[in-house]
Amino acid sequence: MTQSIADGKVVSLHYTLRTKGDDIVESSVGGEPMLYLHGASNIVPGLEKALTGQAPGYKGIVTVAAAEGYGERVEVPPQSVPRSAFPAHVELEVGISLLARGPNNQQVPIWVVALEDDKVLVESQHPLAGSTLHFDVEVLTVRDATQEELVHGHPHGDDGHHHH
């Protein structure tokens, strides 16, 4: 019996993400399919909603508004951080994402937006915030998540095995 996509299912799919026009932001086509745990906020909310109830073999183009993607862009100036605040082994370049410690010691993603001598300019908004997203998707497989995957909140591979 074919399973349809619902909370607690591990989904394998190929996707191509575009923003304006035909500019491809990223794609899994030609590589490994993306795996995610449905209902665990592993993908943007608008795509997750659109995939709910679909089954293996589904192909379609899903358009996701900014509010259901990476959020609306808020115009806030980047924060300047001394280069010395970053580990010496980290190669900093514009566009990379890093994890920083938030005020409650939680991990917060940040993006490098500029490098200036001994300063690094970072912001906490995803680079695609404010963008309408266009996903060309093909659902390959749907399976029940293992108990371990449900506890961890993400899939551990097609066979359910993964070591942290």
N, CA and C atoms as a LAMMPS dump frame, in Angstrom:
ITEM: TIMESTEP
0
ITEM: NUMBER OF ATOMS
492
ITEM: BOX BOUNDS ff ff ff
-5.0000000000000000e+02 5.0000000000000000e+02
-5.0000000000000000e+02 5.0000000000000000e+02
-5.0000000000000000e+02 5.0000000000000000e+02
ITEM: ATOMS id mol type element x y z
1 1 1 N 0.839 -1.188 0
2 1 2 C 0 0 0
3 1 3 C 0.884 1.252 0
4 2 1 N 0.554 2.168 -0.843
5 2 2 C 1.326 3.404 -0.937
6 2 3 C 0.962 4.326 0.216
7 3 1 N 2.003 4.86 0.856
8 3 2 C 1.781 5.797 1.962
9 3 3 C 1.728 7.214 1.418
10 4 1 N 0.869 8.017 2.015
11 4 2 C 0.863 9.429 1.637
12 4 3 C 1.57 10.235 2.724
13 5 1 N 1.985 11.425 2.341
14 5 2 C 2.768 12.279 3.226
15 5 3 C 1.897 12.825 4.352
16 6 1 N 2.365 12.594 5.578
17 6 2 C 1.68 13.063 6.781
18 6 3 C 2.729 13.222 7.875
19 7 1 N 2.36 13.844 8.975
20 7 2 C 3.275 13.998 10.099
21 7 3 C 3.82 12.638 10.521
22 8 1 N 5.113 12.599 10.831
23 8 2 C 5.745 11.36 11.27
24 8 3 C 6.232 10.476 10.132
25 9 1 N 6.167 10.973 8.905
26 9 2 C 6.664 10.214 7.747
27 9 3 C 7.991 10.809 7.288
28 10 1 N 8.89 9.943 6.838
29 10 2 C 10.134 10.392 6.226
30 10 3 C 9.907 10.394 4.724
31 11 1 N 10.182 11.549 4.121
32 11 2 C 9.934 11.747 2.699
33 11 3 C 11.266 11.921 1.986
34 12 1 N 11.404 11.255 0.855
35 12 2 C 12.559 11.407 -0.026
36 12 3 C 12.052 12.081 -1.288
37 13 1 N 12.72 13.18 -1.672
38 13 2 C 12.278 13.877 -2.88
39 13 3 C 13.439 14.565 -3.573
40 14 1 N 13.227 14.828 -4.847
41 14 2 C 14.139 15.687 -5.597
42 14 3 C 13.447 17.029 -5.749
43 15 1 N 14.243 18.091 -5.723
44 15 2 C 13.674 19.432 -5.851
45 15 3 C 14.651 20.339 -6.569
46 16 1 N 14.076 21.356 -7.172
47 16 2 C 14.844 22.476 -7.699
48 16 3 C 14.154 23.717 -7.172
49 17 1 N 14.932 24.59 -6.538
50 17 2 C 14.394 25.828 -5.975
51 17 3 C 14.815 26.996 -6.841
52 18 1 N 13.807 27.788 -7.241
53 18 2 C 14.048 29.01 -8.007
54 18 3 C 13.411 30.179 -7.259
55 19 1 N 13.965 31.358 -7.491
56 19 2 C 13.313 32.566 -6.978
57 19 3 C 12.75 33.282 -8.197
58 20 1 N 13.256 34.446 -8.539
59 20 2 C 12.75 35.19 -9.694
60 20 3 C 13.237 34.554 -10.992
61 21 1 N 12.353 34.494 -11.974
62 21 2 C 12.738 33.974 -13.29
63 21 3 C 13.188 32.539 -13.227
64 22 1 N 14.233 32.229 -13.946
65 22 2 C 14.738 30.861 -13.985
66 22 3 C 16.011 30.69 -13.18
67 23 1 N 16.305 31.645 -12.277
68 23 2 C 17.513 31.54 -11.46
69 23 3 C 17.38 30.387 -10.481
70 24 1 N 18.214 29.358 -10.655
71 24 2 C 18.192 28.21 -9.755
72 24 3 C 19.033 28.541 -8.529
73 25 1 N 18.402 28.455 -7.352
74 25 2 C 19.085 28.71 -6.095
75 25 3 C 19.814 27.451 -5.649
76 26 1 N 19.115 26.316 -5.693
77 26 2 C 19.727 25.029 -5.377
78 26 3 C 18.862 23.923 -5.942
79 27 1 N 19.475 22.743 -6.083
80 27 2 C 18.761 21.608 -6.653
81 27 3 C 19.402 20.312 -6.177
82 28 1 N 18.566 19.296 -5.97
83 28 2 C 19.079 17.968 -5.626
84 28 3 C 19.136 17.07 -6.858
85 29 1 N 18.569 17.538 -7.97
86 29 2 C 18.522 16.747 -9.198
87 29 3 C 19.948 16.447 -9.666
88 30 1 N 20.203 15.185 -9.954
89 30 2 C 21.538 14.78 -10.367
90 30 3 C 22.416 14.403 -9.19
91 31 1 N 21.872 14.51 -7.989
92 31 2 C 22.604 14.141 -6.774
93 31 3 C 21.725 13.292 -5.878
94 32 1 N 22.044 13.321 -4.598
95 32 2 C 21.257 12.573 -3.624
96 32 3 C 19.92 13.276 -3.387
97 33 1 N 18.826 12.514 -3.282
98 33 2 C 17.556 13.161 -2.957
99 33 3 C 17.581 13.729 -1.539
100 34 1 N 16.741 14.71 -1.291
101 34 2 C 16.62 15.284 0.037
102 34 3 C 15.674 14.415 0.864
103 35 1 N 16.047 14.182 2.11
104 35 2 C 15.185 13.484 3.061
105 35 3 C 14.74 14.48 4.116
106 36 1 N 13.483 14.415 4.516
107 36 2 C 13.032 15.248 5.626
108 36 3 C 11.94 14.511 6.393
109 37 1 N 11.757 14.907 7.658
110 37 2 C 10.719 14.36 8.518
111 37 3 C 9.533 15.311 8.486
112 38 1 N 8.428 14.853 7.925
113 38 2 C 7.247 15.699 7.771
114 38 3 C 6.666 16.027 9.142
115 39 1 N 6.348 17.306 9.34
116 39 2 C 5.764 17.757 10.602
117 39 3 C 6.796 18.17 11.636
118 40 1 N 8.079 18.145 11.295
119 40 2 C 9.137 18.471 12.261
120 40 3 C 9.86 19.768 11.899
121 41 1 N 9.258 20.583 11.052
122 41 2 C 9.844 21.868 10.639
123 41 3 C 11.214 21.703 9.992
124 42 1 N 11.411 20.611 9.237
125 42 2 C 12.663 20.396 8.519
126 42 3 C 12.718 21.184 7.211
127 43 1 N 11.548 21.577 6.683
128 43 2 C 11.472 22.348 5.44
129 43 3 C 10.565 23.553 5.679
130 44 1 N 10.54 24.495 4.741
131 44 2 C 9.72 25.691 4.921
132 44 3 C 8.237 25.301 5.028
133 45 1 N 7.472 26.028 5.858
134 45 2 C 6.077 25.664 6.117
135 45 3 C 5.203 25.567 4.871
136 46 1 N 5.361 26.473 3.922
137 46 2 C 4.516 26.455 2.726
138 46 3 C 4.715 25.214 1.882
139 47 1 N 5.955 24.734 1.775
140 47 2 C 6.22 23.511 1.012
141 47 3 C 5.671 22.313 1.771
142 48 1 N 5.85 22.299 3.083
143 48 2 C 5.341 21.185 3.885
144 48 3 C 3.818 21.075 3.741
145 49 1 N 3.124 22.212 3.811
146 49 2 C 1.658 22.2 3.649
147 49 3 C 1.262 21.648 2.284
148 50 1 N 1.952 22.094 1.244
149 50 2 C 1.613 21.675 -0.121
150 50 3 C 1.858 20.18 -0.343
151 51 1 N 2.826 19.622 0.366
152 51 2 C 3.152 18.198 0.173
153 51 3 C 2.273 17.268 1.011
154 52 1 N 1.607 17.796 2.023
155 52 2 C 0.746 16.973 2.868
156 52 3 C -0.299 16.267 2.01
157 53 1 N -0.388 14.947 2.17
158 53 2 C -1.369 14.154 1.433
159 53 3 C -0.875 13.625 0.099
160 54 1 N 0.27 14.112 -0.38
161 54 2 C 0.816 13.614 -1.653
162 54 3 C 1.441 12.243 -1.434
163 55 1 N 1.72 11.542 -2.517
164 55 2 C 2.266 10.187 -2.448
165 55 3 C 3.454 10.069 -3.393
166 56 1 N 4.24 8.994 -3.259
167 56 2 C 5.35 8.796 -4.198
168 56 3 C 4.849 8.882 -5.642
169 57 1 N 5.643 9.547 -6.471
170 57 2 C 5.265 9.751 -7.863
171 57 3 C 4.712 11.142 -8.12
172 58 1 N 4.34 11.859 -7.046
173 58 2 C 3.828 13.218 -7.225
174 58 3 C 4.922 14.099 -7.804
175 59 1 N 4.57 14.864 -8.842
176 59 2 C 5.454 15.873 -9.418
177 59 3 C 4.653 17.149 -9.531
178 60 1 N 5.279 18.264 -9.179
179 60 2 C 4.57 19.519 -9.301
180 60 3 C 5.462 20.705 -9.01
181 61 1 N 4.932 21.883 -9.296
182 61 2 C 5.612 23.126 -8.968
183 61 3 C 4.814 23.767 -7.842
184 62 1 N 5.501 24.02 -6.741
185 62 2 C 4.869 24.603 -5.558
186 62 3 C 5.431 26.011 -5.381
187 63 1 N 4.535 27.002 -5.368
188 63 2 C 4.948 28.39 -5.135
189 63 3 C 4.649 28.732 -3.682
190 64 1 N 5.671 29.231 -3.003
191 64 2 C 5.564 29.534 -1.579
192 64 3 C 5.832 31.027 -1.372
193 65 1 N 4.854 31.725 -0.801
194 65 2 C 5.016 33.146 -0.489
195 65 3 C 6.066 33.306 0.604
196 66 1 N 6.692 34.472 0.645
197 66 2 C 7.759 34.735 1.621
198 66 3 C 7.333 34.41 3.046
199 67 1 N 6.107 34.771 3.423
200 67 2 C 5.632 34.546 4.793
201 67 3 C 5.601 33.062 5.15
202 68 1 N 5.416 32.188 4.157
203 68 2 C 5.375 30.736 4.382
204 68 3 C 6.699 30.074 4.006
205 69 1 N 7.681 30.919 3.64
206 69 2 C 9.006 30.405 3.287
207 69 3 C 9.99 30.758 4.378
208 70 1 N 10.883 31.706 4.076
209 70 2 C 11.884 32.134 5.053
210 70 3 C 11.493 33.432 5.749
211 71 1 N 10.224 33.83 5.6
212 71 2 C 9.727 35.012 6.277
213 71 3 C 9.911 36.281 5.451
214 72 1 N 9.235 37.318 5.88
215 72 2 C 9.368 38.622 5.234
216 72 3 C 10.707 39.225 5.635
217 73 1 N 11.31 39.972 4.742
218 73 2 C 12.579 40.628 5.054
219 73 3 C 12.307 41.853 5.909
220 74 1 N 13.067 41.956 6.979
221 74 2 C 12.997 43.109 7.877
222 74 3 C 14.288 43.887 7.667
223 75 1 N 14.158 45.174 7.365
224 75 2 C 15.355 45.968 7.101
225 75 3 C 16.046 46.338 8.417
226 76 1 N 17.055 45.572 8.734
227 76 2 C 17.862 45.778 9.931
228 76 3 C 19.312 45.776 9.468
229 77 1 N 20.105 46.744 9.893
230 77 2 C 21.507 46.747 9.449
231 77 3 C 22.254 45.525 9.975
232 78 1 N 23.239 45.036 9.199
233 78 2 C 24.039 43.901 9.669
234 78 3 C 24.786 44.268 10.947
235 79 1 N 25.103 43.257 11.719
236 79 2 C 25.856 43.45 12.961
237 79 3 C 27.344 43.245 12.675
238 80 1 N 28.162 44.128 13.21
239 80 2 C 29.608 44.029 13.044
240 80 3 C 30.187 43.219 14.211
241 81 1 N 30.934 42.178 13.858
242 81 2 C 31.539 41.301 14.869
243 81 3 C 33.042 41.25 14.602
244 82 1 N 33.864 41.365 15.642
245 82 2 C 35.313 41.27 15.418
246 82 3 C 35.694 39.894 14.843
247 83 1 N 36.609 39.885 13.9
248 83 2 C 37.079 38.624 13.3
249 83 3 C 37.581 37.678 14.383
250 84 1 N 38.143 38.235 15.445
251 84 2 C 38.695 37.422 16.538
252 84 3 C 37.617 36.631 17.291
253 85 1 N 36.344 36.984 17.1
254 85 2 C 35.259 36.267 17.772
255 85 3 C 34.967 34.921 17.109
256 86 1 N 35.523 34.697 15.913
257 86 2 C 35.293 33.456 15.179
258 86 3 C 36.496 32.542 15.367
259 87 1 N 36.281 31.224 15.415
260 87 2 C 37.421 30.306 15.527
261 87 3 C 38.392 30.52 14.363
262 88 1 N 39.682 30.452 14.641
263 88 2 C 40.716 30.719 13.634
264 88 3 C 40.627 29.767 12.439
265 89 1 N 40.173 28.53 12.662
266 89 2 C 40.126 27.539 11.578
267 89 3 C 38.948 27.737 10.62
268 90 1 N 37.997 28.606 10.969
269 90 2 C 36.833 28.825 10.125
270 90 3 C 37.195 29.781 8.987
271 91 1 N 37.016 29.301 7.747
272 91 2 C 37.261 30.155 6.579
273 91 3 C 36.001 30.965 6.317
274 92 1 N 36.084 32.242 6.593
275 92 2 C 34.914 33.101 6.412
276 92 3 C 34.828 33.591 4.983
277 93 1 N 33.621 33.538 4.437
278 93 2 C 33.368 34.107 3.118
279 93 3 C 31.923 34.568 3.072
280 94 1 N 31.655 35.555 2.24
281 94 2 C 30.307 36.099 2.118
282 94 3 C 29.359 34.992 1.657
283 95 1 N 28.217 34.91 2.339
284 95 2 C 27.185 33.943 1.973
285 95 3 C 27.139 32.704 2.843
286 96 1 N 28.212 32.429 3.598
287 96 2 C 28.179 31.208 4.397
288 96 3 C 27.307 31.399 5.63
289 97 1 N 26.793 30.288 6.117
290 97 2 C 25.972 30.274 7.319
291 97 3 C 26.769 29.636 8.44
292 98 1 N 26.644 30.211 9.616
293 98 2 C 27.307 29.703 10.819
294 98 3 C 26.285 29.645 11.944
295 99 1 N 26.596 28.889 12.974
296 99 2 C 25.746 28.869 14.157
297 99 3 C 26.4 29.697 15.253
298 100 1 N 25.643 30.598 15.811
299 100 2 C 26.115 31.437 16.918
300 100 3 C 25.29 31.085 18.151
301 101 1 N 25.736 31.533 19.296
302 101 2 C 24.992 31.341 20.547
303 101 3 C 24.089 32.539 20.773
304 102 1 N 22.795 32.266 20.987
305 102 2 C 21.835 33.321 21.261
306 102 3 C 21.857 33.717 22.73
307 103 1 N 20.993 34.663 23.12
308 103 2 C 20.988 35.176 24.491
309 103 3 C 20.677 34.107 25.544
310 104 1 N 19.954 33.064 25.166
311 104 2 C 19.63 31.992 26.114
312 104 3 C 20.476 30.751 25.853
313 105 1 N 21.647 30.96 25.258
314 105 2 C 22.602 29.896 24.945
315 105 3 C 22.1 28.926 23.872
316 106 1 N 21.032 29.308 23.152
317 106 2 C 20.533 28.467 22.066
318 106 3 C 21.338 28.741 20.792
319 107 1 N 21.349 27.781 19.873
320 107 2 C 22.056 27.983 18.61
321 107 3 C 21.176 28.801 17.668
322 108 1 N 21.772 29.824 17.061
323 108 2 C 21.069 30.723 16.154
324 108 3 C 21.87 30.8 14.856
325 109 1 N 21.214 30.541 13.703
326 109 2 C 21.954 30.67 12.446
327 109 3 C 22.198 32.138 12.104
328 110 1 N 23.393 32.411 11.592
329 110 2 C 23.741 33.745 11.092
330 110 3 C 24.382 33.582 9.719
331 111 1 N 24.315 34.636 8.914
332 111 2 C 24.899 34.617 7.579
333 111 3 C 25.906 35.746 7.462
334 112 1 N 27.046 35.441 6.87
335 112 2 C 28.074 36.445 6.633
336 112 3 C 27.651 37.245 5.397
337 113 1 N 27.532 38.575 5.568
338 113 2 C 27.113 39.42 4.45
339 113 3 C 28.238 40.298 3.916
340 114 1 N 29.308 40.498 4.703
341 114 2 C 30.454 41.274 4.228
342 114 3 C 31.649 41.032 5.146
343 115 1 N 32.835 41.193 4.566
344 115 2 C 34.09 41.083 5.322
345 115 3 C 34.83 42.407 5.181
346 116 1 N 35.213 42.996 6.296
347 116 2 C 35.914 44.288 6.28
348 116 3 C 37.111 44.208 7.224
349 117 1 N 38.293 44.074 6.67
350 117 2 C 39.523 44.022 7.468
351 117 3 C 39.367 43.077 8.661
352 118 1 N 39.298 43.622 9.877
353 118 2 C 39.202 42.775 11.066
354 118 3 C 37.762 42.662 11.582
355 119 1 N 36.785 43.034 10.75
356 119 2 C 35.362 42.952 11.12
357 119 3 C 34.63 42.017 10.159
358 120 1 N 33.622 41.334 10.7
359 120 2 C 32.747 40.469 9.91
360 120 3 C 31.331 40.995 10.106
361 121 1 N 30.644 41.298 9.006
362 121 2 C 29.259 41.757 9.086
363 121 3 C 28.339 40.558 8.898
364 122 1 N 27.449 40.364 9.886
365 122 2 C 26.545 39.216 9.861
366 122 3 C 25.11 39.687 10.059
367 123 1 N 24.177 38.848 9.607
368 123 2 C 22.77 39.09 9.902
369 123 3 C 22.091 37.769 10.189
370 124 1 N 20.958 37.838 10.887
371 124 2 C 20.263 36.62 11.299
372 124 3 C 19.123 36.246 10.36
373 125 1 N 18.87 37.063 9.342
374 125 2 C 17.82 36.723 8.38
375 125 3 C 18.381 35.81 7.302
376 126 1 N 17.601 34.812 6.934
377 126 2 C 17.996 33.929 5.832
378 126 3 C 18.13 34.775 4.567
379 127 1 N 19.118 34.479 3.726
380 127 2 C 19.285 35.258 2.489
381 127 3 C 18.038 35.276 1.593
382 128 1 N 17.172 34.273 1.71
383 128 2 C 15.966 34.23 0.88
384 128 3 C 14.737 34.83 1.575
385 129 1 N 14.931 35.433 2.761
386 129 2 C 13.811 36.117 3.421
387 129 3 C 13.282 37.184 2.465
388 130 1 N 11.974 37.273 2.371
389 130 2 C 11.351 38.257 1.493
390 130 3 C 11.14 37.759 0.071
391 131 1 N 11.617 36.564 -0.244
392 131 2 C 11.505 36.031 -1.602
393 131 3 C 10.355 35.034 -1.733
394 132 1 N 9.656 35.1 -2.87
395 132 2 C 8.71 34.05 -3.23
396 132 3 C 9.542 32.885 -3.762
397 133 1 N 9.245 31.687 -3.276
398 133 2 C 10.019 30.497 -3.635
399 133 3 C 9.213 29.623 -4.582
400 134 1 N 9.882 29.073 -5.585
401 134 2 C 9.238 28.183 -6.547
402 134 3 C 9.988 26.853 -6.504
403 135 1 N 9.323 25.825 -5.974
404 135 2 C 9.919 24.497 -5.858
405 135 3 C 9.352 23.594 -6.933
406 136 1 N 10.221 23.003 -7.731
407 136 2 C 9.846 21.954 -8.676
408 136 3 C 10.181 20.659 -7.942
409 137 1 N 9.168 19.896 -7.542
410 137 2 C 9.397 18.732 -6.682
411 137 3 C 8.928 17.43 -7.321
412 138 1 N 9.606 16.354 -6.936
413 138 2 C 9.189 15.001 -7.287
414 138 3 C 9.353 14.145 -6.048
415 139 1 N 8.232 13.623 -5.529
416 139 2 C 8.266 12.77 -4.345
417 139 3 C 8.678 11.367 -4.777
418 140 1 N 9.762 10.86 -4.165
419 140 2 C 10.279 9.536 -4.512
420 140 3 C 9.74 8.45 -3.592
421 141 1 N 9.908 8.636 -2.282
422 141 2 C 9.456 7.619 -1.327
423 141 3 C 8.843 8.287 -0.101
424 142 1 N 7.982 7.531 0.579
425 142 2 C 7.394 7.937 1.851
426 142 3 C 7.408 6.701 2.736
427 143 1 N 7.949 6.859 3.956
428 143 2 C 7.965 5.735 4.905
429 143 3 C 7.698 6.246 6.305
430 144 1 N 7.346 5.309 7.195
431 144 2 C 7.176 5.671 8.597
432 144 3 C 8.534 6.018 9.192
433 145 1 N 8.565 7.053 10.024
434 145 2 C 9.796 7.406 10.736
435 145 3 C 10.024 6.392 11.852
436 146 1 N 11.28 6.16 12.167
437 146 2 C 11.603 5.309 13.305
438 146 3 C 11.368 6.111 14.588
439 147 1 N 11.304 5.416 15.703
440 147 2 C 11.13 6.108 16.985
441 147 3 C 12.291 7.071 17.235
442 148 1 N 13.514 6.631 16.883
443 148 2 C 14.698 7.472 17.074
444 148 3 C 14.604 8.74 16.225
445 149 1 N 14.147 8.615 14.98
446 149 2 C 13.995 9.788 14.109
447 149 3 C 12.955 10.753 14.678
448 150 1 N 11.865 10.217 15.209
449 150 2 C 10.839 11.071 15.801
450 150 3 C 11.395 11.826 17.003
451 151 1 N 12.19 11.154 17.83
452 151 2 C 12.783 11.785 19.012
453 151 3 C 13.783 12.86 18.59
454 152 1 N 14.626 12.546 17.58
455 152 2 C 15.655 13.489 17.135
456 152 3 C 15.085 14.613 16.267
457 153 1 N 13.917 14.395 15.655
458 153 2 C 13.287 15.433 14.846
459 153 3 C 13.809 15.553 13.432
460 154 1 N 14.528 14.514 12.962
461 154 2 C 15.021 14.519 11.578
462 154 3 C 15.289 13.081 11.138
463 155 1 N 15.323 12.834 9.809
464 155 2 C 15.571 11.474 9.319
465 155 3 C 17.033 11.077 9.458
466 156 1 N 17.243 9.782 9.483
467 156 2 C 18.595 9.227 9.599
468 156 3 C 18.966 8.43 8.357
469 157 1 N 18.468 8.801 7.215
470 157 2 C 18.8 8.121 5.963
471 157 3 C 17.686 7.201 5.522
472 158 1 N 17.761 6.752 4.27
473 158 2 C 16.71 5.894 3.714
474 158 3 C 16.506 4.625 4.523
475 159 1 N 17.618 4.1 5.084
476 159 2 C 17.514 2.856 5.832
477 159 3 C 17.274 3.084 7.323
478 160 1 N 17.166 4.352 7.737
479 160 2 C 16.893 4.667 9.131
480 160 3 C 18.133 4.712 10.008
481 161 1 N 19.307 4.445 9.445
482 161 2 C 20.528 4.436 10.242
483 161 3 C 21.331 5.698 10.002
484 162 1 N 21.855 6.231 11.086
485 162 2 C 22.659 7.438 10.996
486 162 3 C 23.385 7.593 12.32
487 163 1 N 24.605 8.032 12.248
488 163 2 C 25.358 8.241 13.49
489 163 3 C 25.708 9.706 13.602
490 164 1 N 25.385 10.302 14.747
491 164 2 C 25.659 11.732 14.991
492 164 3 C 27.113 11.935 15.301
